C-alpha cells in the first residue's frame, strides 16, 4: 500500500510517501520567507510542486497512489484549508480513499527514541497554544488528553500535576515562544524541540493513515472539514 501524506498545519508544509509503513520519499518546504498573513498563506504555491517532487523522486505516478492521508488540524486556518482542498481536488472523480489525521497526534507519532509523555505544542497566537498530551511506551502511543487550545501556563501546570516524575517532551513550533517558560517551570523533567530532528509530520500522517485504512476506515471526502478548535477572526467579527 502506498499512502501519500500531506501536512500544511504550520508554516512548514511537508509531503511524504509511505509504502507498507516505510518512508519512501519526503519533501519539507517552509513558507516563512514568503509574504502573506502570518507567513502562513503561501502553501498554495509550494504544495503541488512538493507533491510532484516526492512522486518523481520515488518513481511513482499519481494514479499509483493507494490512498491519501491529510492532517486536518488544529493549526493555521489557511494552511489547513489549502491542504484539504488540494487533496479533494486530486481525488475528485476517483475511488482513491482519503483519511483525515489530527495534526497533534501526527506530531506525537513522529517522535522516536523516547519513552514518556509527549506534548505537541503549536502556536495558536493570542498568547495561546494548540496542544494535547500523549504517552509513548515501547513504541506504542497512548492519548491522555484531547486536542484543545489553552495558555502555555495551563498545559505546564497539567504536566506538573501528573503523578510521578515522568519526563515530558514538548514538540512543535510553540517551542519558539514558550520553550524557556517550559524549561524554567519543569526543569530536568522537560525536553523541548521544534521537531526537525524527526521525520516530517507528513510521514507520520501517512503512517497513521495507513493504520486506519488497515482497519477499513476511510472518511467521506465531501464531508471532510478542518479541525479548528476555535472560530476564525472572520467568524468572530460576524458575531459582533
URGIDA-V501291 format. One record per helix or strand. SS is the DSSP state (@ for helix, = for strand). FROM is the first residue (numbers start at 1). TO is the last residue. If there is no record, write none. Layout:
SS;FROM;TO
SS;FROM;TO
//
This chain:
=;2;7
=;12;19
=;22;30
@;37;39
@;43;58
@;62;64
=;67;71
@;77;91
=;97;101
@;103;109
=;116;125
=;128;137
=;140;150
@;152;161
=;168;171
@;175;189
=;190;193
@;201;214
@;221;223
@;233;239
//
